[in-house]
Amino acid sequence: MSSSPLSKKRRVSGPDPKPGSNCSPAHPVPSDAPTAPANGMAKNGNEADIDEGLYSRQLYVLGHDAMKRLQTSSVLVSGLRGLGVEIAKNIILGGVKAVTLHDQGAAQWADLSSQFYLREEDVGKNRAEVSQPRLAELNAYVPVCSYTGPLTEDFLSSFQVVVLTNSPLEEQLRVGQFCHGHGIKLVVADTRGLFGQLFCDFGEEMILTDANGEQPLSAMVSMVTKDNPGVVTCLDEARHGFESGDFVTFTEVQGMSELNGISPMEIKVLGPYTFSICDTARFSDYIRGGIVTQVKVPKKISFKSLPVSLAEPEFVMTDFAKFSRPAHLHVAFQALHQFYSQRGRLPHPQNQLDAAEMVSLAQGIKEAASSGLLQEDLDEELVRQLAYMAAGDLAPINAFIGGLAAQEVMKACSGKFMPIMQWLYFDALECLPEDRETLTEDNCRPRQTRYDGQVAVFGSHLQEKLGKQRYFLVGAGAIGCELLKNFAMIGLGCGDSGEVIVTDMDTIEKSNLNRQFLFRPWDVTKLKSDTAAAAVRQMNPQIHVTSHQNRVGPDTERIYDDDFFQALDGVTNALDNVDARMYMDRRCVYYRKPLLESGTLGTKGNVQVVIPFLTESYSSSQDPPEKSIPICTLKNFPNAIEHTLQWARDEFEGLFKQPAESVNQYLTDPKFVERTLRLAGTQPLEVLEAVQRSLVLQRPRSWADCVAWACLHWHAQYANNIRQLLHNFPPEQLTSSGAPFWSGPKRCPHPLTFDVHNPLHLDYIMAAANLFAQTYGLVGSRDRAAVATLLQTVHIPEFTPKSGVKIHVSDQELQSANTSVDDSRLEELKATLPSPEKLSGFKMYPIDFEKDDDNNFHMDFIVAASNLRAENYDIPPADRHKSKLIAGKIIPAIATTTAAVVGLVCLELYKVVQGHQRLEAYKNGFLNLALPFFGFSEPIAAPRHKYYDHEWTLWDRFEVKGLHPGGEEMTLKQFLDYFKVPGLGVKRERRGYGMGQGGGGLVPLTTEWFPHRQSTSWRSQCCPRVCPCSTLFSCQLLSSRSGWTNRECSHGLPWEMAGKVGPKSVGWLGLYHPLSYYPHRMTEIVSRVSKRKLGRHVQALVLELCCNDDSGEDVEVPYVRYAIR
């Protein structure tokens, strides 16, 4: 849990109110309120520190400098329909100085399709005034005002950034000209149905401080030539990753010292390990060593004004499959503005005459434009589609374009990330019905309901389908909040039989408030799912949303059972870990339900759609595993701050969690020692020594003992162990080849001398002593002076390095070393341990690492431990912010990316609900708003397997009804005989996602699991296990001729064995002769072997078949769903 919740009552400041404006804080402010909130939160724009408790995840995206620049910018958002409120929401969450909302129009029914801060009773009221108090609640740091007057030059001059949405072209040109001439940055955004438009003008000279936001690269140098230009060669452990045009600096170069501290120089990449630099011909000879580090050098970029860019546009591609569309849409949007100017209205939905007039206007614009704008024939159908849906207003499109536009505002304010240069167009016409004859003018006419903006695009039939949907949303974090908002706006689950079920077991923390916009400061410590559900009911009272607090997994399969999944129409993931994603993916494959998957990482985001019988599953392809740090590097040879931080995390677990857990098991489990002795390698020795230290050698009796322990441990880690390492490998040590041992990635360390007056040294003692005391239930202290006094009484034994101590240089050497344990040493340890009976009532308190509580000493220990080790090895230290990112494995996040990604998810949802059949209609997406980059591709088709002449995919299976008509269940013999019947086939439900449609032809299958005569060489293995795809049990039947070691299920997923002895103990539960089980029922066999009864919620067993063909070769076939209910 993070620090205290935001204050509900605080004073806000902002630009002086203009005539016709309404500027009020998010909450009432008492007259005697202090100028700064009591919880230490500072107003944006002053010199106070940034509230890292609130902005922590965003700070890892932007950085402190960019965040401070953001906090000095006042922003105007004009137009408060769905797009405008989306942009305003994202930039208020982002933490700009102040936001002014401008709109002169009144709310209409069609606005309710996407304007989530308008309610039905607000129809007829001014959109800006109604939205202002609701937007103001998002961030107590950001004053939010409303303004309903004209956009005069005097009014515009008080802003650093102006955003225009749903604005006439004439107004765009006027405001754009003024802003360009007065150094005000301009963003123009518009959405029309399934189309979106975005334009940026950030002036003649914008300073770009960081184009991509990636961490600066660094590499170790192995050689530098004396040449013009000089060529730098890096160690071949990893590619340097630089690009031509990058700027770099050098440090720690020996010999060619002229490079150290030199100004950033531009490089030219020659290869993956080499690049050229400046003239080094007159430099000293290179000897060895050196680190080269990338430097982000600010650069100037220039923008054209809107009038100029309108005639000479530059486009950012959003979909390379639609390469020519931006130019056509550039003309089409101008034609739409002309139509509105001449008619005073937008084209009517699906009106042929209005569409024809739009085409005529677009042809005129094309002919009058410069020859370079659009050289090919105008795409008249594209123009007609824009006319047909110009009156439409869709929440998903507004979410996508609004997320992009808000990110451009933040770029304009902060100077970080490459802006859009300068036009961006987007369309999602694939969302339209595959049978477009249903889109008639009558079907798309307004009905004075909250869904009119959506009906104008898709007609009323889709609206009815959306209302009847039953969807399962897993997660109510940032993505989950955005999904719920979009669900409420589009009407998902808002009909009589519809429902959205959301589950999340977490509670709200302060750091969530920066992205998870359904939560407020007073919601901190409440349950996410309940709070989010209540918030979207306010947005659309028609939504039927049910909130749960369950973790999805095997433990909750009695809740999310067959009946639950079979009643669903689809699943949407909003998860933050791969394991949970893969679990839900397996469930969706088994129950044949569509799955919408998405994720974000800073400015990056992705969307994947999984459709039964059409696409591969989420688990079909996986990212490569993260590169792990070698053990020997962590223990003795770190060369980067990441290494020392991981070492510190391991220290935390090894000092304050694992020993306490082992002690408690020793005291409560009579077989603990017996099980420990069966562990592999040196683990028995390590565990028992830890128990001995905790109970005998290092058990403290007082706070003073804890301080003494911390001091002794400091000397062991940062002085004695380093001296021992240097004794084994002196600084002048040479390798067998004659090269210096301490070179390349091996940095020669030096021991530290404890100094009680050194703040870092005392930080370590304070944190370590308090955590050590906590594990024993002792009371600690925060009195640094008192601790310093105690340290003067601690006796530090003199240390002398020992000979014969083996220190492994590489992991290969470590693995090949003899790991046998001296049995006499184990017996000695067992003898010295006090009996549990003598420690009756004693227990220890393991500490789980929690990064977000600044008062629990966890991060204090990590920062101090890591930076002290970094000092040992002359590695630049990391501040608390960076240390928390790396050690806490925090995922950087920002609201803009989340909004854009969820917009794309809900566009795919439109297709899923309509039942699109064509693979090419669906879009997997990837984006990086920092670059900016957008990539879309059709999903990968489900891989096809084959046995004999028959193909099948992961969505296919054999369906076997285990009960005979009389209610009697199959025996094992009857089950095996069933598969010997010619004509047996795979049952495939072609569409409907398990709703009972389809049949499919029969295909023959020959099996040879068991011989026709008894033979001791053939044996069956029937082992109940939790299959990745089953409700509870799975049984694999195979012959001993088919290898079964480390087998996987038919989906390519590893089995998780049931009946485990310990957390890492996996094994078969028995080896049985098949004939003895022939007369027994299948469920009886499963229960007998597993020694567990089948739960009432289990309606089927999943049986994996290992088969051989006529030649004896293994044949992969679909699994069997054996129905028992």
N, C-alpha and C positions, 0 to 999 in steps of 0.2 A: 504494500500500500504506500502511496506517495504521501507527501506532506499534506498539511491541512487543506480542507476544501477552500475554494475561492470565497471571498467575502460576498455576501448577498447585497450589502449596502455599502456603496462607495461613491465618491464624487467622480464625475467624468468631466473631461475638458475637450474642446474641439474648436473648429473655426467659428468665428462669430456668426450667429444666425443671420441669414439674409431675409429680406421681406418675403413673406409667404412660406417661410420654413418652419419646421418644428423639430427642435433638437432636444432630446431628453435622454437621460441615462437609462440603463437597462432596469434599474430598480430605484425606488424612491430613496432620496438622500436626506437624512435629517439635518437640520440647520447646524447642529453642533458637530457634524461629522468631520474628522480630521482630513487634511489635504491628501494624505496617503493612507491606504488601507492598513488596518491593524495587522494583517497577516504578512506584511512586507511586500506586497505586490506593488510594482512601480508603474506609473503612467508611461505609455509609449511616448517616445520622442524626447525624453530627458536623459540624463547621464546615468540613471540608475541601471543596475544589472538587469538582464533579461530573466524572466521567471522560467528557469529551466524545468521546474516541476510541471509547468503547463505546456511549454513549447519543446520539450526534450526531443520527441521523435522528429519534429520539423527541423529542429536545429541540426540534426544529423544529416538533413538534406541540404539546408541553406548555409549553415555555418553562422557564427556569431556576427561577423562583419556584415554579411548580407542582411541578417535579421535586424541589425541596428539601423541600416539604411531603410529597410522596409518600414520601421517604426517612425520614420520621419515624413512619411508620405500620406497626404490626404487625397482621397479618391472620390470621384463622382460617378455614380452609376445611374444612367438615365434609361428609363423604361423598366417597369417592375412587373412585367408578365413573367412567365415561367423561366425564360432565359435570364432575365435581369436578376430575379431573386436567387437563382443558382449562382451567378457570378458574385453577387453581394455576399451570399452565405460563405462562399469559399474564401474571399479576401478578408472578411471579418474574422473568420477562424484563423486565418494566416497571421493576423496581428498588425495591420497597417495602423497609421496614426489615427485616422478618422475616416468615416464613410458617410457620404450624403446620398440619399435616395431621391431621385427625381422622376416624377410622372405626373402628367396633367390629365390622365384619363381615369375613367371609372372602371371598376371590376365588372367583367361580363361572365356569363356562364361558361363560355369556352375557355376562360382563363383558369378555371378550376381543374382543367385537365393536367396542368403541370405546375401551377403556382401554389406551392405547398403551404404558404402562409396566408392564403385566402380561404375563407369559409363561405358556406352558402349564404349566410346572413350578411356577408360583406359585399355581395353583388350590388352595384350601384354606388359604392363608396370609392374614394380615391385609393388607388393601389399602393402608392408610396406611404400614405398616412396609415393605412391599415397594417402594412408590413413592417413599419419602423419599430414598434415596440417588440415584435416577435424576433426580428433580426438582432435587436440590441441585446437580447438575452444570451446570444451566442458567445460573446467575449466581453467581459467587464472592462477590459483594457481599451476597447475601441468604441468611442462615442459614435452613435449612429443618429443622423438627422434626416428629416424628410423635407422636401422642397417641391412646391407645386407651381412656381412661377416660370417665366420664360428663361431660356438659356442665353442670357445676355453676356456680352464680353466681360463686363465687370464681374459677374458671378463666376464665370469660368476661370478667371485669372487667379483665383485662390486655391486652385487644385494643382497637384503634380501630375495626376493621371485622370483622364476623362474616358469613360466607357459609355458608348451609345449602343442601345439595343432597340429593335423594332422602331427604328428611326427613318423618316423619309430621306431619300437621297439628297434632296436640296439642303436639309438640315445637316446631314453628314458632311457635305462639301463646305458649308459655311463654318461649321465648328472645326472641321479638319484644317481648313486654311488658317483659322485663328490660332489653333493649338500649335501647328507647325511653326508659325511665325513667332510664337511667344514661349517656346521651350516647354510646352506642355505635351506630355505623351498621350497618344490617342489609341484606343482600341475600339473597333466597330465590330459588332457581332449580330448575327441574325439567324433565325431558324424558321423554316417553312415546311411543315410536314416532316418528310424524311430527308430534307435538305438542310445543310448548314453552311454558313459563310462567316469568315473571320478575316479582319484586316488590322494591321499594326503599323503605326507611324510613331517612332520614338525619337524623331528629330534628326537634325543634320549630323550631330556628333554625339553618339551614345558610347559611353565607356563600358566595355564588356570585360569584367574581371575574370570570369571563368566560363568557358564555353560549354563544358559538359558536366561539371560538378563531380567528376571522378577524383579519387584520392591521387595525389601526385605519385608517379612511379619512381622507383629507385632500383638500382642494380649495383652489383659489386664489380669492380674493374679488375681485369687480369693483365691488361697490357695497353700501353699508349705509345704510338710510334712518334718519332721526331720527323715530321713531314709537313707539307703544305698541300692539303689540310692534313692534320693529324688524325689517325684512325684509332678509335677506342674499341677494345675488345672486352666484352663482359664474360664473367664466368658462365660456363655452359650448363649450369644447374637449371636455369629457366631462361626463356626468351626475355629480352629487356622490355619489349612492349612499346617502345617509343615510336613516334611517327616523324617523318621529315617535317621540319618547321617547328618542332618542339624546342623549348629552351631548357637548358640544364645548367646545374652548378656541380662542383666537385668538392669533396672533403676527404681528408685522411689519405691523400695520395703521397706515397713516399718516393723521394727522388725528384720527380717532376712537380716540385712544390708550387711552381707558378700557377698551377691549376687550382690550388686550394684557395677558396675565397674569391675567385675571379667572378666578374659580373656574369649574369646569365647569358649563355651563348646559344645561338641557333645551331641545330644539328641537321645532318642529312643521313637518313638510315641507309646502310649498305647491305644489311642482312639481319637475321633474327638475333645475332649476338654482337653485331658491329655497327658503328656509325662514325661519321667524320665530324670534326669540330674545326676550330680555328687553326691558324698556322702555329705549329709547335716546333718548327725546325730549330729555333734558337732557345728552346726551353732546356732544362737540365734532363739528364737521362732518367727514364722511368725505372724505378726499382721494383716496387710491388705495392699492392693494396689500393685502396681508394673506393669511395662510394659516389656514384653519380645520381643526382636527384632532379626530377622534373620540376620546373618552375612555371607557375601560371602567370604569364605576362599579360597585363591589361592591353586591350587594343580598341581602336575606335571603329565603329560601324555607322553607316549613314543610311537614312531612310528618305524615300520620296514622299512628298505630301500626297494626300488623298486625291486631289484633282489630277496630279501628274501620274500617280500610280494607277488610277482608273483607266487611263489611256495606254499606259505602258506597264502592264501588270507583270509581276513575278509570282510564281505559284510554288507552294509547298505541297508535295504529293501526299495524299492520305491513303491511296490505294493504287498500286502500280498496275493492277488489272484494269483500271479505268484511267489510263494515262492521258487520254485526250479530253476528258470531261471538264477539268477546271476551266479551260478556255470557253467552252460552251456554256457552262454555268455562270461564268463572268458576264456573258452577254445576257443570259436568261434572267439573272437577278436585276440587271438594269431595265430589261423589258418589264419586269414585274413592277418596278418603281414607276415606270412610265404609265403602266396600266392604272395603278393606284392614283397617280396624279391626275389622270384624265377622267377616271370614273368615280373617284372618291371612295372606292371600295376595293377589296381584293376579289379575284376571280371566284365564282361560286364553285363549290366542290363538284368535280366530274362534269362541269358544264362545257359542252363542245364549242359553243360560240365564243365563250370567254377564252378558251384555250386557243382557238384559231386566231383570235385577235392578239393574244400574246405571241404566237409564232410570227405574225406579221410585224409586230413591234420589234421582235428580236432580229428579224431579217433586216429591218431598217437600221438598227444599231450596228449590225455586222457590216453592212455596206458602208456606213459612215465612218467606221473605225479605221485605224491605221492598218495597213496590209499585213503587218506582223502579228496582229491580235488573233485572228482566226482565219487561217488560210484554207481550211477544208470546208466542205458544206456544213451548214448548221444542222445539228442533231435536233430535228424538229420534235421527235418523240420525247426527248429529254425535256424540252421546253414545255410540251403539253403536260408532262407529268408534274412539273413544277406548278403549272397553272391549276391542275386538278386538286393539288393538296396545299396550295398557298394559304388557305384559311385554317389549315391544321396546326395543332400545337401539341407536340408529343414530349412527355417527360424524359424518355431516354435520350432523345436527340438534344434536348436542352441540357441534360446532365453531361453529355459528352462535349458539346460545344462550350457549355458553361465552365466545365473543368479546364478546358484548353484556354479559354479567354481569361479566367482568373489566374492561371499560371503566367500568361503574358503580362498581366497587370503586375504580378510579383517580380517578373523579370525587369519590367520598366522601372519599378521602385528600387530594386536591389542591384541591378547590373549583373546578376548572375544567371547563367544559362543563355544559350543562343535564342534570340527571338525568332518568331515567324517572319520570314522575308518574302513578301509582305501580305500575300493573299493565301487563304486556305479555303478550299471547298470540300464538302463531304456529302455523300448521299448513301442511303441504305435502301435502295429500291428493291433489294432482294426480300425485304420484309413484306412486300405486298403479296396478296393471295396468289397462289400459282394459277388459279382460275380467276382472271381479272374481270370476267363478265359479271361477277357479283358486285363489282363496284359501279353502281348506278347513281345518278344524281339524287334519286329519291332515297336510296339506302344511305347516302352520306350527308343528307340534309341535317341542319341543326334541330335539336329536339328540346332545347332549353333545359339540358341536364349538365351535370358536372363533367361529362365525358364528351361533350360536343367537339372539342378540339381533336380528339382521337377518332371519333366517328367520322369526321370530315376526311380522314385519311383512309381508314379501313372499313368504314361502314358499320352498321349496327350488329351484324352477325358476329363479328369477332368480339364485340363488347359482351355479348351474351356468353360466348365461350370463356372469356377471361373471368367473368363472374362466377362460373361454375367450377373453376379449377381448384384442386386441393394440392398445395405445395408445401414442401418441408424445407425450411430455411435453417441451415446448421451454422450457427454463429450470429451474434448480435454485436460485433465490434464495428470497426469503421465501415467495412464493406457491407456488413449486415444491416447497419443503420441506413445506408444509402439504398440498399435493395428494398427494405421495408418502405421507405419513402416512395420509391418508384412503383412498388406493388400497389400502394394505396392510391397513387395518382392514376395508374392505368386501369384500376379496378380489378386486380387479381384477387380472387377469393372474396369478392364483394357481393356475389349473388346468393340466392337462397341456399344452395347446396355447396357453396365454395368455402374454402378455409385456407389460411396460412398458419402453419405451426412453426414456431421459432424456438430453438433451444440454445441456451448458453448458460454455463454454470458459474460464470465469473461475475464479480461485482464491479461497480464503476470506480475508477481511480481518477485522480486529478489529471494525470497525463492523457487520459482518454478524451478530455473535453476539447482538445485542439483539433480532433478529427471526427469523433463520433458525435455528430451534431444533434442527435436526438436527446442528448444528456445535458443537464445543467449543473452548476456548482452545487446546488442543494440536493442533487441526486447521488453525490459521492457516497459510497458504501452500499447503495441499493443494488438490487439485481439488474443486470443489463437487459435480460429478456423481458422482464415485467415492465421496466421503464420504457424500453423501446416500443413495446406493444401499446402502452398507454399513449405514447406520443403520436403514433401514426393514427390512432383512433381519433385524435383531435384533428388531424389533417383530413381524414375521410371517415366519418362515422359509420359508413356502410361496410367497411372492411371487417371480416370475421377473422380475427387473429388470436391465436392461443399461444401462450408463453409457457415454456418448460425450462427447467434448470438441470437438465441431464447431460452428461457427457455421452457422446455416441461411441459405442464400442460393445464388445461381447457382454459386458456387465449390464447393459441396458437393453439387451435383446428381448427380454420379457415385456418391455414397454414398446419398443420399436420392432414388433414381431411381424409375422406374415400378414396378419389382418391389417396392421398399420400400413405397411408398404403397398399392399395390393390396392388399398383405397386411395393411394396418391396418384396424381398425374405427373409429378416430377419433383426433382430435388435440386436445390441451389446451395452450393457450398459458400460459406464465408469464413473459412478456417485459416489458421495461422501456422499450421504444421503439416508436414507431408504425411505422417502416419495416419492422422485422422482423415486426410483427403483420400488416401488409398483405401482406408476402411470403407468410407462412404461410396467410393467408386466400386468396390467389390459388391456392396449391397445393391447398388443400382444395376450392376450387370446381372446379378442373380435374380432380382425382381423385374428386370427389363424395364427400367425407368430412365427417362432422359435425365441427364445431369448437366448443370451449368456450373462450370468451375472458373475461378478467377483468383488473381493475387496481385499484390503490388510490392515494390521495393523502391522506396524513394520516388523518383520521377518515372520509374519503369513500371509497366503493368502488362498483364496478359489475360486473355480470355480463351477458354477452351470449351467447346460444346461436344457432349457425348450423347449420341442418338442410337437407341437400340437397333440392331441389325443393319446399321448404316456406317457408323464410325468406329474407330478403335476406342478403347477406354482410356481413362486418365493414366492407369497403371501400365498401359501397353508400352509406353516409352517413359524413361526417367532421365533426369539430369545426371551428369556425372557426379560421383561423390566428391565432397569437398576435400581439398588437399590437406592431409593431416601433417602435423609437425613431428618429425622424427623424435623418438624418445630421448636419444642421446643429445640431440640439440637442446631439448628442454632441460635436461638434467645438468649438462656441463658446457654446452657450446652455443648459447643463444647469440643471435646477431641482429635481432629486431625487437621492437617493443612488443609486437604480437607474441613473441616467444616468452618474454618475461611476464606478460599478463596471463598467458595460459599456465605458466608455472605457478603464478600466484593463486589462480583458481584451483589448481591441483593441491596446493598447500592448504587452502581453505577447507577443501573436502577432506584432506588427509589429517588435518589437525582437529577440526571442530565438528565433523559429521561422522565419518566412517568409524573412528575409534569408539565414539559414544554408542553407535549402533551395535558394534561388535560386543561391547561390554554388556549392553542390555540383553543381547541374545545369549551371551555366556551365563548371565544371571538367571534367565528365565527358561532356557531350553537345555534340558539335560544332555541332549545329543549334539550340542553345538560343537564341542571339541572334536567329537567323532566325525562330524560332517566336514569340519575345517581340515582335518588331516587328510581327507580324500581329495582336496583341491589340487589343481595341477601346479607343477613347477615350485616356485618359492613362495607361493601364496600362503601355505600353512604357517611358515615361519613368520611372514610379514604380519599376518592377522594376530597370531598369538603374542608376538612381541608388542604389537599395538595395545592389546589387552593388558599385558604386563605393565607397560608404561603407564597406562591410565589408572590401573588399580594399585600398583605398588610403587614404581619408581618415581612417578611425577604427580601423584595425586595430591592436590593442594588442600590445605586445611584453612587457609585464610586468604584474604585479598593480597596480602604481602607475598604469599607463596605464588600467586598468579603473576604478580609483577616480576618476581625473580625468575619464574619459568620463561616469561616473555623475553627477558634480558638474556638468559642463557641461550634461548633459541635464536635470538638475533645474532649472537656471536657464532653459533654453530653454522648458520646459513651464510652469513655475509663476511665472515672472517675465517673461521677454521676450515670449512669445506673448500674455500678458495685456496687457502694455503696448501691443503692436501692436493688439490688439483695441480697447483704450480710445482709441488714437489714431484709429482708423477711426470709432469710435462713442463719443464722449466721454460722461461721465455725464449731462450736461445736454442731450444730443442729442434733437431732436424729430423725429417722423415727418412725412410730407407732410400729414397731417391735423392736425398741431399737438399730438398726444399725445406724452408722453414715450416715447422709444425703449426705455429700460430700465424697463419696467413689465409687468404681467401675468406671463406665464411667463418673461420675460427678466429674469434677475437680474444686476444690475451687479456685475462681478467687481472684485477688487483684486489686485495682484501681491504675492507673498510675498518676504520677505527671508531668505536662507539663514542658519541659525543652527546651528552644529555642536553646540551644547549642547541643541538641541531634539530630544527622543528620536524624534519622528516623522520629522524631516528625516534624522537619522542612520539610522533604519530603512530609509528609501528608498535611501540610498547603499549600505548594506550589502547589501541584496537585489539592487539593480540591478547593482552591481559584480560580485557573485558570479555572477549569472546571465550577465552579459556575458562573464566569464572562462570560464564553462563552455562557451559556444558556440565558443570558440577553443581549448578543451582546456587552458586555463591553471589553475593552482592558486589558489584564492581564500583568504579568511581570515575568521575569525569574531571577530577581535580588534578590538573597537570603538575602544579607545584608540589602537591603531596606525593605524586608518583615520582617526580624527580628526586625528592628527598629519600624515598624508599630505595631508589636505584643505587644510592650511594652506599647502601648496606649490603648490596649483592656481591658475593665473592665470585669472581670469574677465574676458573682454573686455567693455568697456563697450558697452551696447546702446542704439541710437538707433532709434526707430520709423521705418519707411520710408513714403514716400508712394507711392501707386499700387498698393498691395497690395490685391487684391480679396478680400473676405470675404463669402461668400454668407449671406444672412439666412434663406432658406428653401430647402427641397429643390426646390421648383418653380423657383426662381431658379437653383439649382445645375444642374438638368437642362436648362434652356434655355440655359445658358452655353455658349460655344464651347469644345469639348473637343479642338480640333485641337492637334497637337503639332508643335513647331518641329523640322523635319528636321535642321537644322544642329546643334541641341542634341543630338539623338540621335547624330549622327555624332561629335560631340565626346566624348560619353560612351563610345562604342565605341573611340575612339582612346586614351582614358585607361585603359581596362581592361588589366591585365596579361594576357599570353597564358597560357593554361592550362599550356603547356610550362614556363614559368618558375616555376610553382607546383607542380611535380611532388611528389606525396606530401602536399600540404597539403589539408586538408578541415576543414569546420566541423561543429558538433554541434548540430543543431536540438533545441529543448527542447519536449516535449509537456507541456501544463499538467496537473498532478496536484494536486488539492486536498487529498487526505487525508494527505499526508506533511508533517508539521509541521517537518521539518528540511531541506527542499529549497529554501527561500526563495521558493517560488511564491506562497503566500498572503501571505507577508511583503510581497512586492512589490505584490500586488493591494491589500492593505489600506492600505499607505502611499500608493501612487499615487492611489487613490480618495479617501482622506481629505484629502490635500493639495489635490486639485482641489476637493473639497467646501469646504475652507477658502477657496480662491480665491473661491468664489461664495456664501459664508456659508450653506452647506447643512449641517444637522446631520450629524456623522460617523456611521459604523456600526462596531460592534465587529467583532472577527475572526469571531465566530460568525455574525452576520448577513451579513457580507461573503462568507463561504464559502457560505452558502445561495444568495445571489443570483448571485455570480460563478461558482460551481461548478454552478449549476442543479440543486441537490440536490432530490430528491423526498422530502418529509417522509414518514415511515413509522412505524407502530406495530403491534405484534404483534396487538392486539385486532381491528383492522380486517381484517388479513390472514386471521385465523382465521374471522371471520364471512363474509367474501366467499367463501373456499374452501368453506365449508359450503354456501353457495348453489350454487356450481359443481357440487358433487358431488350435490346434489339433482337438478340438471338431467341429470347423468350417468345417474342411475337411469332417467330417462325415455328418454334416447337408447338405452341398452342394451336396454330393453324394446321400442323401436321405436314409440313413441307417434306416432300419425298426425294427431292434431288440433292445429292451430296454437295453440289456446287452452290446451292442456295445458302448454305451455312458458312460462317466465317469464324475461324480462329484468328485472334488478333494479338499483336504485340505493339506496345508504344513506349516511347521514351520522350517525355515532354521537355527534357532538358536540351535535346539536340536541335530541333524536334525531329522525331522519326516515328513513322507509322507503317506497320506491315500487316497485311491480311492475307490469309490463305484458306483454301477449303480444307476441312478436316481430313485427316488420313483415314481412308476406308479401313474397315475391320480386316485384319490379316486373314487370309483364307488358308485353311489346312485341307489335307486330302487323305482319304484312305480308299483304296481301290479307285473307283471312278467317281467318288462322291466328295464334294467340297462341304466344309463347315467352318464357322467362325466362333469366336468366344461367346456369341449370343445364342448359339445352338446347344441343345442337350437332348438326352433321351428322357422321356417322361414315362415313369413306371408307376402304376397304381398298385400300392402294396396290399390293398384290401380286396378280396374277392367280393362278388355281389352279396354273398351271405354274411359278410362282415369278418370272415376269417382272413388272417394275414398270410402272406407268402412265407414259405420256408426258404432257406438258402438254396436248397436243391431246385425248388420251383423258380427261384430268381435266376439261377444259372440256366435252367432249361428255357426260360423266357427268351434269353439272348441267343439261343440256338435255333429259334424259329426263323425260317427264311422270310424275308420281307420286312424284318424289323427296321424301323427308321427313326430318324431324328425328328422330333416335333419342333416345328418352327412357327412362331406366331409372327406373321409377316409385318403387321403394323398394329397399333393399338397398345403397344407396350404392356403386354400381358393382360389385356382386357378381354381376352377370350376369342379374338378373331383368328382366322387363318387355319391352315391345316398342314399343308406340305406333303410331299410324296414320301413313300417308304423306300428305305435304302437297306440293302443287305449288310450284315455284319457277321464275320466269322471270328469266334473267340477261342483262345487256347489257354485260358487261365489254369484249368485243371485237366489232367489226362483222363482218358476214358477208362483207364484201368489203374488200380492202386499202384503207386510207385513211391519208394522212399525218397527218390530224387525230386519229387514234386511236393511242395508244401504251400499252404496258403497263409497269408498274413492278413488278418482282419483286425484293424486297429482303429478305434474311434478317435477322431481328432477334430479340432476346430478348423474346418476348411475356410479359406478366405471368402468363400462365396456362400457358406451355409448359414442357416439359422442357428444351429448349435453343433450338431454332430456331422461328421463325415466318416466314411469307411472306405478304405482303399483295399481292393482285392487284387492280388497279383501273384504271379508265379515266381518261384525262386530263380527261374532262368532270366527274369527281367530284373535288372539291377534296381534296387530301391533305395540305395544310400542317397540322402539329400535330395529326394524327389520333390517335384513341384506339382501344383495342381494344374489343370488344363489351361488355366489363364496365365501360366508362367509365373505364378506367385508362390513363394515358399510356404510350406505348411507350418502351422503352429500346433505343436503336439499337445494333446491333453494328457492328463495324468503325470505331470512333471513332478520330479522329486524336489528339485530346487529351481531357482530362477534361470540357471544355465544348464540344467540337466534335461536332456531330451533323449527319449528312447522308446522302442516298441514295447507294448505291454504284454506281448506273448507271442509264441510261435505255436500254432495249432494245426493239427492234421485236419484237412477239409472235410473228410467223410464224417467225422464225429459231430460236425455242425450241420450236416445236410438236413436233418429233420427239424431243426430249430427255426423259429421265426426270426426274421431279420432284426427286429427291434430287440428281441431277447438276446441275440448275439451281441449287439452293440452294448446293451446294458451290462451283460455279464463281463465282457472284456474290459469295459471302461470302469466297471464298479460304480456306475452312476445311473440313476433313473432318468429317463427322458422327460423333460418338463412338458406340462400341458400345452405350452405355447409352441412347441416344436411340431410342425405339421409335415415336415419332410426331412429325409436324410439325403445328403449329397454323397454319392459314391463315385470315386475316381476309378476308372478302369485302366488296367495295364494289359494290353492285348498284343498278340503276335499274329502276323499274317501266315499264309501257307508255307512261306519259306523260313519261318521262325524269327523274322525280324520284328522289332518292336514297332507297333503302330499306334499313333496318337489318335484318340477318338474323343468325342464329347463326353462330358461327365453325365451321370445319371441323377435325376431328381426322383427319389423314391418317396412317394406320397404315402403318409401313414394316417392322415386324418381325412 
